Amino acid sequence: MARPTYAEINLDAIIQNTRAVKKLIGGKKICAAVKADGYGHGAVAAAYAMCAGGADMLAVAMTEEAVQLRKAGIARPVILLSPAPREDIDTILDLGITACISDVPFAGELSAAAVRRGATARAQVNVDTGMGRVGFPCASAADAIMTIQQLPGLEIEGLFTHFACSEDVSVTAEQLRMFKYVTDRLKSAGMTLPLLHAANSAATLQMPDAHLQCVRPGLILYGLYPPGADASGVVLRPAMSLHSRVVFCKKVSAGTRLGYGHTFTTERDSLIATLPLGYHDGYLRQYSNRGEVLIKGKRAPVVGRVSMDQTLVDVTDVPQAGEGAEVVIYGRQGDSSIRVEEMAARLERIPYELTCAVAARVRRRYILNSTVVGETSSCSQDVPEGLRNYFPGSTINVPPPGGDGNFFPRSF
Ligand SMILES: Cc1ncc(COP(=O)(O)O)c(C=O)c1O
């Protein structure tokens, strides 16, 4: 019998959100962020759904994540957002992955490897306009890009930057101005500009000037609102809901201490339910004495410390909340709902952290056309058998290693 804790991932919601974003940006391109296992939703399933909803490209943080998408048959351009280790160059070329260029020596090595196999490497150059992480500093970016452009066997497909305070329009406008400074210099040096992109979710929602030719959101495609951003332009549908069931329920008398550290003492005779969900599942320990879950459509408070595999909730005021009762941690039950954004604010965390925290051992149940189309097992994030068959337009068969990457069509 499977443990009754699972995350439901509604692929219809991801498709709808992607379409809504495409409409908001007037049909410009979308480079959809599916890094970090699709923000905890499952990268492959999320990528299938985003492609079905109109995403033109996919963005990941590391080569292994790009390989996972290619192995799942995804042919759209897959862009690395961070520099890869040199050892990854062969894989990058084999699978037509778009490398992130943040320094000239790496570009040189990528070019040399591509020339050796008679291929053309795909590259996007990262410009640091204020994030302070990877990327060429604005002052030297144009010269470096002109140098890289001369390298044989390497095509610069795009230039991008990343916003540090995208909820703050004035800081973001300044970063955009610096990006334009770099692109203007390149234009006046005679370069035909490749695809330009900058906007993450918050900038996609509230800064049309930052849309450029392509936006690069993650969070909003999963149906979550970025904290502090004006989201009036779009209605998003959360793709993830988190579910469990009461596995044990007992009456305790007033004055009973509960859980590790005895941080909670009942003030009345109480009914305490045990949920099979703990911090190893991504139900953060910070929820101790602070969280709430839905049972029978009512909010029940978390009591005592969240432990690794189990959490206690007080169901004294929830009629019929006995063993087997369904529990919603994030999502809707009856007329009530608990949004990830609400809990993130309560814990002083961000929504990203809460969905990313949902652990691999929590089964993902995928819904498409309101039907369950696949489910992972408790201890793996393998793609469910057959899910790919629902996305014939998003997939192709992957060629053997040693190719020039041109097998995967460019979409721009
Ligand atoms: C470089 C880069 N681009 C785009 C994104 C997408 O950001 P968001 O999920 O806020 O839309 C991220 C996310 O961290 C990122 O690091």
The ligand as an SDF file (V2000), in Angstrom:
LIG
                    3D

 16 16  0  0  0  0  0  0  0  0999 V2000
   18.7540   33.0870  -14.4500 C   0  0  0  0  0  0  0  0  0  0  0  0
   17.3100   32.8660  -14.1140 C   0  0  0  0  0  0  0  0  0  0  0  0
   16.3810   33.1710  -15.0150 N   0  0  0  0  0  0  0  0  0  0  0  0
   15.0690   32.9830  -14.7870 C   0  0  0  0  0  0  0  0  0  0  0  0
   14.6360   32.4910  -13.5610 C   0  0  0  0  0  0  0  0  0  0  0  0
   13.1510   32.3450  -13.3280 C   0  0  0  0  0  0  0  0  0  0  0  0
   12.7520   33.1330  -12.2300 O   0  0  0  0  0  0  0  0  0  0  0  0
   11.2400   33.1690  -11.7190 P   0  0  0  0  0  0  0  0  0  0  0  0
   10.9420   31.7890  -11.2510 O   0  0  0  0  0  0  0  0  0  0  0  0
   11.2070   34.1790  -10.6490 O   0  0  0  0  0  0  0  0  0  0  0  0
   10.4010   33.5180  -12.8710 O   0  0  0  0  0  0  0  0  0  0  0  0
   15.5640   32.1660  -12.5920 C   0  0  0  0  0  0  0  0  0  0  0  0
   15.1150   31.6520  -11.3010 C   0  0  0  0  0  0  0  0  0  0  0  0
   15.7290   31.6270  -10.3080 O   0  0  0  0  0  0  0  0  0  0  0  0
   16.9460   32.3560  -12.8630 C   0  0  0  0  0  0  0  0  0  0  0  0
   17.8910   32.0720  -11.9630 O   0  0  0  0  0  0  0  0  0  0  0  0
  1  2  1  0
  2  3  1  0
  2 15  2  0
  3  4  2  0
  4  5  1  0
  5  6  1  0
  5 12  2  0
  6  7  1  0
  7  8  1  0
  8  9  2  0
  8 10  1  0
  8 11  1  0
 12 13  1  0
 12 15  1  0
 13 14  2  0
 15 16  1  0
M  END
$$$$
